[in-house]
Amino acid sequence: MWRVTIRPTIRTTIRPTIRIMINKLILASKSPQRKRILEDMGIRFRSIPSHVDEHHSGLKKPHAIAKSIALRKAETISKKYPNEWVLGCDTFVVLSNSKIAVKPRNKDDARKTINLYRNSHCDVYSGLALINQSLNKKFVQYNKTRLYFRNFSDENIEQYLCSGEWKGCSGSMTIEGRGGKWVKKVEGDYWNVVGLPVELLKEFMNEIEKTVYPIIKGKRVVIRPMTTDEIPLFYKWGTVSDATPYWYGRLSGDKKIPTYKAFVEDWEPCYFDTSKPEGGQCFMVLAEGRPIGQINYNKISKKDRSTELDILIAKKRDMSKGYGSDALKTLMNYLFKNMNIRRCWIKPIVKNPRAIKAYEKAGFKVKKTVKEKGLDHVYMERVRN
């Protein structure tokens, strides 16, 4: 792996929400360079080295070797942590004679390798694997960066060998040291040379956003899956906000406010597990980038593909502004289109006319009045067109 001191700024387009959602990332490596890159990207992670055999018997093409080893590293750790995202990476150098560079045993080995760089080039390959077993998601790809070298003298080589910088380095050189001045051009992803292909990782995360953690845009709000880190905020909204009377108060039927532990035990298993979308899901509601509440659908009926919805807008200043209606429309459109839901229903209490009006704006129609927990509720539903 090449190491550098001149570090350009990592220009990342990964949404902050995606960095939050992948909040249990494991890096299957102890590499300080890879750790530093992830930190610069603002990604929270922990490092657990995989210690896999990096032998590549049967594979000849560099890109296949890179992908295979990266995947083995990720899978080794993922077996122990199936519910977490695991990132595996493998980086090596292919010399101009098409051979894969190895760590030199002595000065003679290093001298032979460095001689191949003179007025020539080498290719740095990285395989990258990002997997989550419980979600059955696997992203595996490779990246190649070419380094072009200036010509340099035998004396330059001997001075470099005397420095000892070549020891333990695949490719016999570190760009951060004396050998760095010999590189005249980097063609491709610079960070791939350091040890982690940033552009490829951004592609993976953008794909995760589309397929695993959707950011759903409405006309006035944006909704996205809530994370377990946001349960404390959800608990606060439910128990000490302007919406509390409708959740745990005189207008709810549930007059006893639950402890935080009981709240988590009730909500986390069903509504925060993205590996089981049929069981229900909580979404954060954002207006102008501000979190203003949550919306969720409950366990989907296999019999008729129906589900019950709940919504909470925490503060009065955000109520009666159309945010709730738009959030409901946005979620239902997503459920109808992407999850084959045929019918959504909701049950506000009769004494909450503002909510009933908002739900009607979202397309719900009143069907009947039902009594639950001693209170009269209005049963409303919207059927997919």
QUIQUITA-V210900 format. One record per residue. RES is the residue in one letter. PSI is psi in degrees with one decimal (NA if undefined). NEAR is the number of other C-alpha atoms within 12 Angstrom. Layout:
# QUIQUITA-V210900
res=RES psi=PSI near=NEAR
res=RES psi=PSI near=NEAR
This chain:
# QUIQUITA-V210900
res=M psi=134.1 near=36
res=W psi=145.9 near=40
res=R psi=140.9 near=34
res=V psi=152.5 near=27
res=T psi=-36.0 near=17
res=I psi=105.8 near=14
res=R psi=106.7 near=18
res=P psi=156.5 near=13
res=T psi=135.7 near=12
res=I psi=113.3 near=23
res=R psi=101.2 near=18
res=T psi=138.6 near=22
res=T psi=12.0 near=20
res=I psi=125.9 near=28
res=R psi=142.3 near=26
res=P psi=-34.2 near=21
res=T psi=-36.1 near=31
res=I psi=-37.8 near=33
res=R psi=-35.0 near=29
res=I psi=-43.1 near=26
res=M psi=-36.3 near=35
res=I psi=65.3 near=38
res=N psi=10.4 near=24
res=K psi=40.7 near=27
res=L psi=134.8 near=36
res=I psi=126.1 near=39
res=L psi=116.4 near=43
res=A psi=57.4 near=41
res=S psi=153.5 near=35
res=K psi=8.2 near=23
res=S psi=122.7 near=27
res=P psi=-30.6 near=21
res=Q psi=-45.0 near=28
res=R psi=-39.5 near=39
res=K psi=-43.7 near=29
res=R psi=-37.6 near=28
res=I psi=-45.8 near=34
res=L psi=-39.0 near=32
res=E psi=-42.2 near=20
res=D psi=-27.8 near=21
res=M psi=-7.4 near=29
res=G psi=20.2 near=24
res=I psi=128.4 near=32
res=R psi=135.0 near=24
res=F psi=168.2 near=30
res=R psi=153.8 near=26
res=S psi=124.3 near=26
res=I psi=101.0 near=25
res=P psi=142.6 near=26
res=S psi=-30.4 near=30
res=H psi=38.8 near=21
res=V psi=158.5 near=23
res=D psi=121.3 near=15
res=E psi=19.3 near=22
res=H psi=144.0 near=18
res=H psi=48.3 near=21
res=S psi=137.4 near=13
res=G psi=-15.1 near=10
res=L psi=136.1 near=15
res=K psi=-35.2 near=16
res=K psi=133.2 near=18
res=P psi=-39.9 near=31
res=H psi=-34.3 near=30
res=A psi=-39.3 near=25
res=I psi=-46.4 near=33
res=A psi=-45.6 near=36
res=K psi=-40.4 near=33
res=S psi=-46.6 near=34
res=I psi=-41.2 near=38
res=A psi=-41.8 near=46
res=L psi=-40.4 near=36
res=R psi=-41.0 near=35
res=K psi=-47.0 near=37
res=A psi=-43.3 near=43
res=E psi=-35.2 near=37
res=T psi=-43.6 near=30
res=I psi=-36.5 near=35
res=S psi=-28.4 near=35
res=K psi=-31.1 near=20
res=K psi=-26.3 near=19
res=Y psi=69.4 near=23
res=P psi=-19.9 near=23
res=N psi=2.2 near=25
res=E psi=156.1 near=33
res=W psi=131.1 near=41
res=V psi=131.6 near=45
res=L psi=119.3 near=50
res=G psi=142.3 near=49
res=C psi=144.1 near=51
res=D psi=129.7 near=51
res=T psi=135.0 near=45
res=F psi=169.7 near=41
res=V psi=134.0 near=43
res=V psi=120.9 near=34
res=L psi=171.1 near=31
res=S psi=-16.6 near=25
res=N psi=12.4 near=17
res=S psi=9.8 near=17
res=K psi=147.1 near=19
res=I psi=126.6 near=28
res=A psi=142.4 near=33
res=V psi=168.2 near=28
res=K psi=129.9 near=27
res=P psi=141.6 near=25
res=R psi=-28.4 near=19
res=N psi=-176.7 near=20
res=K psi=-36.6 near=26
res=D psi=-42.1 near=19
res=D psi=-45.1 near=24
res=A psi=-40.3 near=32
res=R psi=-42.3 near=31
res=K psi=-41.6 near=27
res=T psi=-47.6 near=36
res=I psi=-33.8 near=42
res=N psi=-30.6 near=34
res=L psi=-17.5 near=29
res=Y psi=-19.3 near=36
res=R psi=115.8 near=27
res=N psi=34.3 near=20
res=S psi=-148.3 near=24
res=H psi=169.4 near=31
res=C psi=162.5 near=36
res=D psi=132.4 near=38
res=V psi=119.8 near=43
res=Y psi=139.0 near=43
res=S psi=129.3 near=47
res=G psi=142.9 near=41
res=L psi=131.6 near=47
res=A psi=127.8 near=42
res=L psi=114.6 near=42
res=I psi=154.9 near=42
res=N psi=109.1 near=35
res=Q psi=-42.6 near=23
res=S psi=-30.0 near=21
res=L psi=-5.6 near=24
res=N psi=42.6 near=19
res=K psi=134.3 near=26
res=K psi=121.5 near=28
res=F psi=119.6 near=34
res=V psi=128.3 near=35
res=Q psi=175.3 near=32
res=Y psi=165.2 near=40
res=N psi=145.4 near=40
res=K psi=133.0 near=38
res=T psi=133.8 near=33
res=R psi=133.8 near=30
res=L psi=130.0 near=34
res=Y psi=136.1 near=26
res=F psi=149.5 near=28
res=R psi=171.5 near=22
res=N psi=147.4 near=22
res=F psi=160.5 near=25
res=S psi=167.5 near=17
res=D psi=-37.3 near=15
res=E psi=-40.9 near=13
res=N psi=-42.4 near=21
res=I psi=-45.5 near=31
res=E psi=-38.2 near=23
res=Q psi=-39.4 near=18
res=Y psi=-42.9 near=30
res=L psi=-34.9 near=30
res=C psi=-23.5 near=18
res=S psi=-23.9 near=18
res=G psi=4.3 near=23
res=E psi=-18.3 near=30
res=W psi=-16.2 near=39
res=K psi=129.1 near=24
res=G psi=11.7 near=21
res=C psi=124.0 near=30
res=S psi=127.1 near=32
res=G psi=-6.0 near=42
res=S psi=19.7 near=43
res=M psi=148.5 near=43
res=T psi=128.1 near=33
res=I psi=-25.9 near=32
res=E psi=-20.3 near=23
res=G psi=-144.1 near=23
res=R psi=-30.0 near=26
res=G psi=-17.4 near=35
res=G psi=-30.9 near=28
res=K psi=-12.5 near=22
res=W psi=-14.9 near=30
res=V psi=121.5 near=31
res=K psi=-17.2 near=21
res=K psi=139.0 near=22
res=V psi=117.8 near=24
res=E psi=104.6 near=21
res=G psi=-162.3 near=23
res=D psi=114.4 near=30
res=Y psi=-40.3 near=35
res=W psi=-18.5 near=41
res=N psi=-35.6 near=40
res=V psi=-35.2 near=42
res=V psi=-32.1 near=39
res=G psi=-2.7 near=41
res=L psi=113.2 near=46
res=P psi=97.4 near=37
res=V psi=-43.0 near=38
res=E psi=-38.2 near=29
res=L psi=-39.8 near=31
res=L psi=-38.0 near=39
res=K psi=-38.8 near=28
res=E psi=-43.6 near=25
res=F psi=-47.5 near=31
res=M psi=-33.6 near=38
res=N psi=-34.3 near=26
res=E psi=-37.6 near=22
res=I psi=-39.2 near=30
res=E psi=-39.5 near=25
res=K psi=-36.4 near=17
res=T psi=-24.4 near=21
res=V psi=-47.3 near=29
res=Y psi=77.7 near=33
res=P psi=136.5 near=30
res=I psi=109.3 near=30
res=I psi=120.7 near=31
res=K psi=129.4 near=24
res=G psi=-166.2 near=27
res=K psi=-34.8 near=20
res=R psi=-19.7 near=24
res=V psi=167.2 near=34
res=V psi=136.6 near=33
res=I psi=146.7 near=42
res=R psi=155.2 near=41
res=P psi=137.4 near=38
res=M psi=154.8 near=38
res=T psi=164.1 near=30
res=T psi=-26.7 near=29
res=D psi=-19.3 near=20
res=E psi=3.6 near=27
res=I psi=-40.6 near=29
res=P psi=-39.4 near=21
res=L psi=-41.5 near=24
res=F psi=-43.4 near=39
res=Y psi=-42.0 near=33
res=K psi=-43.5 near=29
res=W psi=-41.5 near=32
res=G psi=-26.2 near=36
res=T psi=-24.5 near=28
res=V psi=51.5 near=21
res=S psi=178.7 near=25
res=D psi=-16.6 near=23
res=A psi=-10.1 near=32
res=T psi=-42.6 near=30
res=P psi=-26.4 near=25
res=Y psi=-10.0 near=34
res=W psi=-48.2 near=31
res=Y psi=69.0 near=26
res=G psi=-163.3 near=22
res=R psi=-20.9 near=20
res=L psi=11.4 near=24
res=S psi=-29.1 near=29
res=G psi=-23.6 near=22
res=D psi=88.4 near=20
res=K psi=-10.4 near=18
res=K psi=121.3 near=18
res=I psi=127.0 near=24
res=P psi=155.8 near=22
res=T psi=162.6 near=16
res=Y psi=-40.1 near=19
res=K psi=-45.0 near=14
res=A psi=-36.6 near=14
res=F psi=-46.5 near=25
res=V psi=-44.2 near=23
res=E psi=-30.9 near=17
res=D psi=-41.8 near=16
res=W psi=-39.7 near=31
res=E psi=-45.6 near=28
res=P psi=-32.4 near=22
res=C psi=-42.2 near=25
res=Y psi=-5.1 near=36
res=F psi=15.4 near=34
res=D psi=97.3 near=27
res=T psi=-9.7 near=34
res=S psi=-12.4 near=24
res=K psi=69.7 near=21
res=P psi=-24.1 near=27
res=E psi=-17.5 near=25
res=G psi=-6.7 near=26
res=G psi=161.2 near=32
res=Q psi=137.8 near=39
res=C psi=139.2 near=37
res=F psi=140.0 near=44
res=M psi=138.7 near=45
res=V psi=124.0 near=39
res=L psi=132.5 near=33
res=A psi=120.3 near=28
res=E psi=35.3 near=16
res=G psi=-6.9 near=17
res=R psi=134.7 near=19
res=P psi=120.8 near=28
res=I psi=-7.6 near=35
res=G psi=-169.8 near=45
res=Q psi=155.4 near=43
res=I psi=143.3 near=42
res=N psi=155.4 near=39
res=Y psi=147.8 near=37
res=N psi=-175.7 near=30
res=K psi=131.7 near=26
res=I psi=131.7 near=29
res=S psi=123.0 near=21
res=K psi=-24.3 near=15
res=K psi=-49.2 near=11
res=D psi=11.8 near=13
res=R psi=49.2 near=22
res=S psi=161.1 near=30
res=T psi=149.9 near=37
res=E psi=142.1 near=33
res=L psi=151.7 near=38
res=D psi=149.2 near=35
res=I psi=146.6 near=41
res=L psi=120.0 near=41
res=I psi=119.3 near=40
res=A psi=-39.3 near=35
res=K psi=147.7 near=24
res=K psi=-34.0 near=19
res=R psi=-20.7 near=16
res=D psi=-1.3 near=26
res=M psi=158.0 near=24
res=S psi=28.0 near=21
res=K psi=4.6 near=22
res=G psi=-0.5 near=26
res=Y psi=-44.1 near=40
res=G psi=-44.1 near=44
res=S psi=-43.2 near=35
res=D psi=-38.0 near=34
res=A psi=-42.2 near=43
res=L psi=-45.5 near=49
res=K psi=-44.1 near=35
res=T psi=-45.7 near=32
res=L psi=-43.3 near=43
res=M psi=-39.5 near=41
res=N psi=-39.2 near=28
res=Y psi=-45.0 near=26
res=L psi=-41.3 near=34
res=F psi=-41.8 near=23
res=K psi=-41.1 near=15
res=N psi=-18.7 near=18
res=M psi=11.9 near=25
res=N psi=34.6 near=23
res=I psi=136.8 near=32
res=R psi=-25.4 near=27
res=R psi=132.6 near=32
res=C psi=143.1 near=41
res=W psi=159.4 near=37
res=I psi=151.9 near=39
res=K psi=78.5 near=36
res=P psi=157.1 near=39
res=I psi=153.6 near=31
res=V psi=-33.3 near=26
res=K psi=17.1 near=20
res=N psi=68.1 near=22
res=P psi=-29.7 near=16
res=R psi=-42.7 near=21
res=A psi=-42.5 near=34
res=I psi=-42.2 near=28
res=K psi=-42.3 near=26
res=A psi=-39.3 near=29
res=Y psi=-35.8 near=37
res=E psi=-37.3 near=28
res=K psi=-28.5 near=24
res=A psi=-2.9 near=30
res=G psi=-0.2 near=28
res=F psi=147.9 near=31
res=K psi=138.7 near=23
res=V psi=131.1 near=24
res=K psi=-41.7 near=17
res=K psi=171.7 near=18
res=T psi=134.3 near=18
res=V psi=153.7 near=19
res=K psi=126.4 near=17
res=E psi=133.9 near=18
res=K psi=35.6 near=15
res=G psi=4.4 near=15
res=L psi=147.9 near=23
res=D psi=129.1 near=20
res=H psi=152.2 near=28
res=V psi=118.6 near=29
res=Y psi=119.0 near=27
res=M psi=147.7 near=34
res=E psi=155.6 near=29
res=R psi=128.6 near=32
res=V psi=142.7 near=26
res=R psi=135.0 near=23
res=N psi=NA near=13
